[in-house]
Amino acid sequence: DLLVCHKPAGMPVQSRQVGSQDMEHALLGYLARKKEPLYLAVIHRLDQPVEGILVFAKNKKSAAGLNKQMQDGKMDKYYLAVTSKIPEKKSGRLEDWMIKDAKKNTSRIAKESEAGKKKAVLEYQVLKEKDEMALVEIHLFTGRHHQIRVQTANAGFPLYGDTKYNPEFVGTKEWVQIALCAYKLNFAHPITKKQMKFELPTPEHFPVA
């Protein structure tokens, strides 16, 4: 009914570029080798530089059930991240309005009066500190474009390796791996209703682990 995978950093979930490898086509190839029906519904996405857990539906009934959980906020998504600065508060809740700029493939914090804005909500907790950096667990309640990256940067603790929103890394010519991983995913099986929990260890490339 479903397929859960660990998306590697650098691979897009879906790609419009002909010939480029993406998670969707890699998994369709996997299903073909297993001689299973070639149906795969994308339920949620991760930014291309971000690694982590993804769930896909293998039939329409599962897709409907998983999509409903996403819409109802019943799919728990947790991330691990390393921030370049230690948050002043060791735990907290960030609530902002955000707007996506499709032309620049970026997002920004918006004013409540701006048209097209969407609410962005997350909670964070510092797990470990090292030098001026922190390992942080993030519970994501909404799925806005670049949400974690934009909200943490706006709050004063941008993500390590983020070349779009962290001033320390903007303009970096060498490739840097962003320290962000979707490491825990909890949801109910769309058919059996059994609670399912998936978790990854802290990535080895994180500067704080």
C-alpha positions as a printed NumPy array, in Angstrom:
array([[  0.   ,   0.   ,   0.   ],
       [  2.876,   2.381,   0.606],
       [  6.606,   2.795,   0.204],
       [  8.854,   4.568,   2.713],
       [ 12.366,   5.58 ,   1.705],
       [ 15.42 ,   7.581,   2.762],
       [ 15.95 ,  10.291,   0.149],
       [ 19.63 ,  11.185,  -0.21 ],
       [ 20.763,  14.8  ,  -0.168],
       [ 21.091,  16.323,  -3.627],
       [ 18.387,  14.248,  -5.31 ],
       [ 15.095,  15.971,  -6.168],
       [ 11.798,  14.271,  -5.339],
       [ 10.577,  15.093,  -8.846],
       [ 12.476,  16.692, -11.716],
       [ 11.32 ,  18.364, -14.906],
       [ 14.759,  17.971, -16.484],
       [ 14.867,  15.156, -19.01 ],
       [ 17.396,  12.501, -18.146],
       [ 18.078,  13.676, -14.59 ],
       [ 17.581,  11.155, -11.798],
       [ 14.908,  11.879,  -9.211],
       [ 13.378,   9.959,  -6.324],
       [ 10.096,   9.278,  -8.119],
       [ 11.733,   7.609, -11.138],
       [ 14.282,   5.762,  -8.995],
       [ 11.409,   4.189,  -7.049],
       [  9.404,   3.434, -10.197],
       [ 12.462,   1.566, -11.435],
       [ 12.558,  -0.305,  -8.116],
       [  8.897,  -1.289,  -8.508],
       [  9.503,  -2.4  , -12.101],
       [ 12.371,  -4.675, -11.011],
       [ 10.051,  -6.223,  -8.403],
       [  7.372,  -6.605, -11.085],
       [  4.903,  -4.557,  -9.053],
       [  2.283,  -2.161, -10.509],
       [  3.895,   1.103, -11.621],
       [  1.73 ,   3.413,  -9.524],
       [  3.411,   5.897,  -7.195],
       [  1.774,   8.96 ,  -5.662],
       [  3.936,  11.727,  -4.174],
       [  2.501,  12.604,  -0.738],
       [  5.019,  15.203,   0.461],
       [  8.359,  16.61 ,  -0.646],
       [ 11.785,  17.565,   0.634],
       [ 14.01 ,  20.292,  -0.796],
       [ 16.657,  18.888,  -3.141],
       [ 19.608,  19.565,  -0.744],
       [ 17.74 ,  17.985,   2.194],
       [ 17.878,  14.284,   3.043],
       [ 15.361,  12.27 ,   4.978],
       [ 12.278,  10.084,   5.189],
       [  9.563,  10.185,   2.549],
       [  6.386,   8.147,   2.153],
       [  4.796,   7.381,  -1.233],
       [  1.446,   5.698,  -1.932],
       [  1.351,   2.599,  -4.156],
       [ -2.371,   2.79 ,  -4.965],
       [ -5.161,   5.361,  -5.135],
       [ -6.832,   4.312,  -1.876],
       [ -3.596,   4.725,   0.043],
       [ -2.924,   8.048,  -1.678],
       [ -6.329,   9.371,  -0.593],
       [ -5.777,   8.239,   3.013],
       [ -2.26 ,   9.644,   3.297],
       [ -3.208,  12.93 ,   1.632],
       [ -6.083,  13.358,   4.09 ],
       [ -3.698,  12.872,   7.011],
       [ -1.408,  15.508,   5.51 ],
       [ -4.277,  17.971,   5.091],
       [ -5.61 ,  17.294,   8.606],
       [ -2.174,  17.754,  10.179],
       [ -2.097,  14.161,  11.439],
       [  1.224,  13.235,   9.857],
       [  3.964,  14.062,  12.387],
       [  7.144,  15.312,  10.735],
       [ 10.334,  15.878,  12.733],
       [ 13.653,  17.205,  11.494],
       [ 17.193,  17.384,  12.844],
       [ 19.168,  20.505,  11.995],
       [ 22.407,  22.207,  12.956],
       [ 22.178,  25.958,  13.429],
       [ 25.129,  28.323,  12.973],
       [ 24.141,  30.181,  16.138],
       [ 22.763,  28.843,  19.401],
       [ 19.128,  29.943,  19.909],
       [ 18.661,  32.268,  22.899],
       [ 15.691,  30.169,  24.013],
       [ 16.451,  26.448,  24.221],
       [ 12.953,  25.611,  22.987],
       [ 10.152,  27.557,  21.393],
       [  7.448,  27.936,  18.792],
       [  7.83 ,  29.996,  15.613],
       [  4.723,  31.329,  13.903],
       [  5.144,  33.498,  10.798],
       [  3.487,  34.457,   7.549],
       [  5.446,  33.395,   4.46 ],
       [  5.399,  34.117,   0.74 ],
       [  7.087,  32.107,  -2.02 ],
       [  8.927,  33.757,  -4.919],
       [  8.639,  31.137,  -7.665],
       [ 10.938,  33.033, -10.079],
       [ 13.828,  33.08 ,  -7.592],
       [ 12.912,  29.729,  -5.982],
       [ 13.044,  31.367,  -2.555],
       [ 10.597,  32.264,   0.204],
       [ 10.498,  35.087,   2.734],
       [  8.721,  36.224,   5.875],
       [  5.679,  38.327,   4.951],
       [  3.436,  40.856,   6.629],
       [ -0.047,  39.761,   7.646],
       [ -1.497,  42.365,   5.279],
       [  0.295,  40.95 ,   2.197],
       [ -1.746,  39.047,  -0.359],
       [ -0.785,  35.448,  -0.973],
       [  0.798,  34.919,   2.418],
       [  0.519,  31.538,   4.196],
       [  0.883,  30.646,   7.868],
       [  4.048,  28.783,   8.87 ],
       [  4.332,  27.04 ,  12.24 ],
       [  7.064,  24.93 ,  13.835],
       [  8.403,  24.085,  17.265],
       [ 12.09 ,  23.535,  18.08 ],
       [ 14.213,  22.194,  20.911],
       [ 17.982,  22.4  ,  21.351],
       [ 19.413,  18.9  ,  21.875],
       [ 23.143,  19.622,  21.988],
       [ 25.565,  22.565,  21.758],
       [ 29.091,  22.688,  20.386],
       [ 31.183,  25.838,  19.955],
       [ 28.703,  28.361,  18.534],
       [ 26.466,  25.74 ,  16.913],
       [ 23.476,  23.726,  18.095],
       [ 21.822,  20.43 ,  17.164],
       [ 18.096,  21.159,  17.092],
       [ 15.009,  18.984,  16.758],
       [ 12.197,  20.627,  14.799],
       [  8.548,  19.569,  14.788],
       [  6.993,  20.865,  11.574],
       [  3.274,  21.663,  11.653],
       [  2.928,  23.267,   8.188],
       [  4.74 ,  22.466,   4.942],
       [  5.705,  25.784,   3.394],
       [  8.419,  26.176,   0.746],
       [ 11.838,  26.365,   2.491],
       [  9.922,  26.864,   5.759],
       [ 12.479,  25.634,   8.301],
       [ 15.324,  27.431,   6.542],
       [ 13.481,  30.758,   6.368],
       [ 11.96 ,  30.704,   9.857],
       [ 15.168,  29.746,  11.671],
       [ 17.132,  32.393,   9.743],
       [ 14.507,  34.999,  10.609],
       [ 14.67 ,  33.963,  14.289],
       [ 18.43 ,  34.525,  14.361],
       [ 19.747,  30.958,  14.133],
       [ 20.132,  30.053,  10.418],
       [ 21.022,  26.535,   9.32 ],
       [ 24.607,  25.443,   8.853],
       [ 25.461,  25.11 ,   5.152],
       [ 22.39 ,  26.98 ,   3.875],
       [ 23.647,  28.932,   0.863],
       [ 20.319,  30.753,   0.371],
       [ 19.377,  32.015,   3.826],
       [ 22.497,  31.868,   6.019],
       [ 24.723,  34.957,   5.473],
       [ 27.805,  32.906,   6.401],
       [ 27.28 ,  30.622,   3.405],
       [ 25.59 ,  32.871,   0.821],
       [ 27.919,  33.237,  -2.149],
       [ 29.924,  30.132,  -1.257],
       [ 31.424,  28.796,  -4.484],
       [ 32.213,  25.332,  -3.169],
       [ 29.345,  22.894,  -2.629],
       [ 28.223,  22.712,   1.007],
       [ 25.856,  20.115,   2.456],
       [ 23.043,  21.769,   4.393],
       [ 22.639,  20.309,   7.892],
       [ 18.942,  19.448,   7.685],
       [ 17.402,  15.978,   7.773],
       [ 13.779,  14.785,   7.933],
       [ 14.632,  12.153,  10.519],
       [ 11.299,  11.047,  12.   ],
       [  7.897,  10.409,  10.432],
       [  4.799,   9.129,  12.25 ],
       [  1.441,   8.371,  10.606],
       [ -1.416,   5.873,  10.527],
       [ -1.369,   3.171,   7.851],
       [ -4.002,   4.393,   5.332],
       [ -5.644,   0.94 ,   5.097],
       [ -5.079,  -0.895,   8.405],
       [ -4.97 ,   2.322,  10.533],
       [ -1.996,   0.878,  12.435],
       [  0.351,   3.549,  13.809],
       [  3.638,   3.569,  11.906],
       [  6.868,   5.211,  13.054],
       [ 10.086,   5.636,  11.09 ],
       [ 13.337,   7.194,  12.308],
       [ 16.863,   7.835,  11.009],
       [ 20.056,   8.314,  13.062],
       [ 21.728,  11.716,  13.124],
       [ 23.561,  12.124,   9.772],
       [ 27.319,  11.587,   9.973],
       [ 28.073,  14.785,   8.072],
       [ 26.424,  16.989,  10.739],
       [ 29.056,  19.183,  12.489],
       [ 27.17 ,  18.612,  15.766],
       [ 25.916,  15.085,  16.456]])
